Amino acid sequence: MKRIGLNTDEGRHAAWLELFLDLVYVVALARLTHIVVEGHNGHVEPRDYLIFFVLFVPAWWSWVGHTMYANRFGTYDITDRLLTLLQMFFAVMLALGITDALGETRAIFALAYAATRWTIILMYARIYFGNPDARPVAGGLIVGFSIGSSLWAVSVLFPPPIMFTLWFVGIVIELATPLSIRKELKLLPVHSTHLPERVGLFALLVLGESIQGLASGASNLALSLPVILNLFLAFSVICLVWWLYFETLEKTLTGHLKGAAQLCIYGHLPIYMGIVLLAAGVQKLVSADHSTDELNLIFSFSFLLILMPLQLIHYQYIDKSERTWFLKRGVLIVASILTFFVAGQYIGNTFLVLLIIIMLVVYTHSESTFIARELKNSKPKPDASNPVKQYR
């Protein structure tokens, strides 16, 4: 086997095969969104949120596995391509298993997830034997991922709740594995242009579910003025979330990520979950097939999941002199969301969405202001040193 080295092309972008891989996960995202849209007997109950969160984590982690491998080691030779295509097939099976993942299709879901992880393990095995310098990283990931995915595989031999317990233990082990070898991963830093592009592309896929929700919500309705108004308001919310997210991604993360970048990676899990919940919310808003409390909870929960992790990710780039106000802004965000949650029980849905739009406009403006200040402060000065910041 030829020696497999690190992919050191710092200016590289996502490969076509990575974009093809993303399309496969669109199916899984659509089925996950369906869980919250349909709910149980037409209503979204706490059980539905729990099922959504339980199933979202392995689907997301399956995608993350390939993304992080490609970020550090991906060369897309013939073996890489074949293993990626194999993972894509297993990802299709994973999406099919989501349909009734806690019921009749639970074995399909468990085995498909384990299979997507085994393809990643094979990729890291090539790195382990092909590049001795990368063995501390590849070996650590192989061990942790093998244990976790094996628990998912053997879980099909047991009935619930033992089966689900093995799922939980397995995913916890896998999520903890990169954290346990953080020092080793920092020696093989992430690509600071490729990773933001990849997480941003996945965010676009999730936002695409919101656009699909708009169309689905209005598909059986006559285009009356109230329906068009709801469509416009819902579309405005989606656009503002896009604006806010990519304002931060483009100007704060791209080109600045260092080391293991684990805060960025793990912090995107709740952000993606929140955007999927937003997709369910806009579909219910447009279709008018909801109770006020139900829609209020979905919107409040989704923005809490989106805004707070985004705030935390951005916090590491804020100058010390700005951090006090930045933290106060985080408190204001939570207070605003709680206010919407309470007020939403007494005002109409239209006014609730208008308040959300105002909040997003104000927050996006303040985010842009912080970014502009940080970029200005980070410019090198003629008579002063400009040490490189190390970010998590």
N, C-alpha and C positions, 0 to 999 in steps of 0.2 A: 504494500500500500504506500502511496506517496505520502510524504510528510504533510500533515494538515496544519497550517499556521493560522494565526489570528487574522481576522479580516480587519485590516487597518486603514481602509479607505474611509477617512473621516467625513468626506463630503458625499458619501453615497446615499442613495434613496431606496425606497422599497422596491424590491424586484417584482416583475410581473407575476411570478408564481405566488408571492406573498399576497398580492391583490386577489388572485384567484382563490387562495385559501380563505381570505376574508369573506368572499361571497358565499362559501359553504356555511359559514357561521351565521349568515343572515337568516337561514331557515330556523336555526336554534333560537335566535333572538325573537323571531316572529312568534314562535310557539310559547316562549317565555312571556311575551307581552300578552298573549291570548289568555294566560292564566289569570292575570289581573283584570283584563277587560271583561271576561265572561264571569269570573268569580264562581260562586257556588249558589245554584238556583237563582241566577240573575243578580246576585248581590256579592260585593267583595267583602269577605269576612277576614278576621285575623288569620284564620287557617290558610287562606289563599296567599296572603303576604308571606307567611312562613314557607309555604311550598315554593313560591317564587324565589325567595332568598336561598333556600336549600339547593335548588336546581341551578340557579344562576352561577353560583361559585364554581362548581366543577366545569361548567361550559366555558366560563371566562378563563379559568386556569388552564384548560386545555389549549386555548388560543395563546395565552401568555407563554406557555412552554415553548411553542415553536418560535414565537416572536423573539424571545430572549436568546434562544439558540442562534437564530439567524442574525441577531444583532451583533453577537460576539464572534461567531464561527462560520456563519453561512457562506458557502462558496458557490452553491448551486451547481455542483458537478452532477454527473448522472445519478450517483447514489443519493445525494441530497434530494434531488428532484423526485426520484422514485419513492423515497421515504415520506416526503411531503405529500405526494399524491395519495399514498397509502393512508396517511393521517386524515386527509380530506375525506376519504371514503368512510373511515371510522367516525368522523365528525358528522357525516350524513346520518349514520346509524344512531349517533348520540341524539341528534335532533328528533329522529323518529321516536326514540325512547322517551323523550320529554312528554309526549302525549299523555301518558298515564304512568309517569316514572315512579310513583309510589304505589302503583297497583299492578296491573297486568304486564306492563312493559318495563318493570323495574330491572329485570335481568338483562334486557337489551341495553338499557341505559347504563347499568353498572359495567357490563363487559365492553361496551363501546367506549366508555370513558377510559377504562383501563387500557384498551388497545391504543387510543390516541397517545397515552403516556408512554407505552412501550415503544412506539415509533421514535419518540423523543429520546428515550433511553438508548436506543440503537444509535441515534445520531451522536450522542455524547460518548458512546463506546468507541466510535470511530475517532473522536477527538482524543480519548484516553490513550488509545494505542498508536495514534498517529502524531501526537504532539506531547512529548514528555513534560514540557514546561506548563501545560494546561492540566496536568493530571490532578493536582489538588482540587481544582474546581470541578472538572468532569467526574472525578471519582466520588466526591462528596454528593454531587447531584444524582449520580447513578444510584448510590446507596439509598438516599432518602426517597427518591422517586420510585425506586423498585419496591421498597417496603410499602409505601402508600398505595401504589397502583395494585399491588398484589392483594392487599386487604380488600380493595374493591372487587377484584376478580373472584376471590374465594367467598365473598359475601353472598354470591348467588346460591351457595350451598346451604344457606341458613334462612329461616323465615324471619319476617319482621317481628319484633324490633331489633333482633340481633343483627340483621342485615344492615339496617340503617345506622346502627352503632358502629359497625365496621366502616361504613362510608364516612362517618364523622371522624373517626380516629385516623383513617387513611388520608383524608383531605387535610387534616390538621398537620400531620407529619409532612405532607408535601409542601404546604404553605410555610412551614417552619424551616424546611431544609435550606433554602437560600439564605435565610436569616442566620442560620447556624454557621455558615461559611462566609459570612459577610466580609471578613478580612481578606480572604482569598479572592473573592469576587472583585473587591476594590483594586486588586492588582491587575485585573483584566477589565478596565473601565468600559462602560457602555459607550456606544457611538452617540454623540450628543446631537447629531442631526437625524439619524435614522430612527432612534427610539421615539422622540416626540412625533415624528411623522407617523409611525405605526400606531401609537396610542390615539393620535388624532384621527387617523383613518377609521379606527374602530369606533370612535365617538361619532363619526359621520354615519357609520352603519346604524348605530343606535338611534341617532337623530332621524335617520331615514324611516325608522318605525313610527316616529311621530307624524311624519308627512303621510305615511300609509294610514295612520290613525285618522287623520283629517279626511282622507278620501273615503275610508270605510265608514266613518261616522255619518257622512252626508250622503252615502250611496243610496239609501232608501228614502230620502227626504226631498220634498220639493224645495227648490232654491228660493225660499221666501226671504224677506229682508232680515228677520231675526236669525235665520240659518246662516245667511251670508255674513252677518255681523259676528256671530260666534266663530265662523271660519276665519274671519279676519283677525279677531282677537287671539284665537288659538295659534294662528300662524305667526302673529307678532310675538307671542311668548316663545315659540320655537326659535325664531330668528334672533331674539335677544339672548337666549341661552347659547346659541351658536356663536354670536358676537362675543359674549363674555368669555366663553371657554377658549376660543381661538385667539382672542386678544392676549390672554395669559399664556397660552401654549406657544404662540409665535414669538412673542417678545421676551418671555421670561425663561422658558425651558429650552427652546431650540438653540443649540450651540453652547449651552451653559451646563448641561448635566455632567456630573463627575462621578467617578467611583461606581458604586453598585446601583445608585439611583433608586433605591428600594422604596423611598417615600413616594416617588412618582408612580412606581409600578403598583404598589398596594393601594395607594390613595385613589387610583382610578377605579377600583372595584365599586365603592359606593357611588362614585360619579356616574358610572355606567348604569348601575341599578336605578339611580334617581332619574336618568334620562328615559329609561324604559318605563318607569312609573309615569313620567310626564306624557309619554306616548299613549298610555292607557287613559290618562286624564283628559287629554285633548279629544280623544275619540269619544269618550263619554260626554264631554261638554258639547260637542257638535251634534251628536245623536240625540241628546236630551234624554238618554236612557240611564238615569241615575237619580239618586237622592242627593239633596244638598249636602248632607253630612258626609256621604260617601265621596263625592267629588272634592269636598273641602279637605278631607283626610289625605286623598291621593296627592293633591297639589302640594299641601303643606309638607308631607313626608318626602315627596320628590325633591323639592327645593332645599330641604334640610340636607338630603344626601348629596346634592350637587354642589351647593355653595360652601358648606363647611370644609369638606376635603380640599376643594379648590383653594379656599382661603389658607388652609394649612400648607399645601404644596407651595403656594406663593410666599408664605411667611419666611421661608428659608432664604429668600432673595432680598428681603427688606433690610434696609440699612438700620442699624441699632437706634438711631435717632427717631426713626419713623415707627418703630415696633409698638410703642404704647398706643398710638392712635390706631394702628392696624389691628391690634387686639380689641380695642374698643369697637371698631367697626364690626368685628366678628360677633361681639355681644349684641350690637344693633341688628345684625342680620337675624340672629336667633329670635330676638325680641319681635322683629317684624313678622317673621314666620308665625310665631305664636299669636301675634295680633290678628293676622289673617285667619288663622285657625279658629279663633274665638269669634271674630267679626263675621266669618263666613256662615255662621249658623243663623245670623240675623239679617244679612243682606243677600240680594240676589246674586246668581252666578256671574252675571255680566259685570256687576260692580266689583265682585271679588277678583275677577281676572284683570280688570282695569287697575286695581290696587297692586296686583302682582306685576303688571307691566311697569307701573311707576317705580316699584322697588327695583326691578331689574335694570331700568334706565339709570337710576341713581347709583346702583352698585357698579354697573359697567363704567359709568363716568368716573367714579372714585377709583376703580381698578386701573383705568387708563392713566389717571393722574399719578398713582403710585408707581406704575411702570415707567412713566416718563421721568419721574424724579430719580428712580433707581438707575435708569440708563444714563441720565445726566451725571449722577454721582459716580458711576462706574467708569467714566471716561478717564483715561490716564492723564495726569497732570505733569507739566514739564519738570517741576522740581520736587516731585514726591513719588515715592514708590507706589506701585499698584499691585499688591500681592493678590494672587489668585485665590478666590474663595473656594472652599471645599464644601460641596453640598451633598446632602444625603441622597 
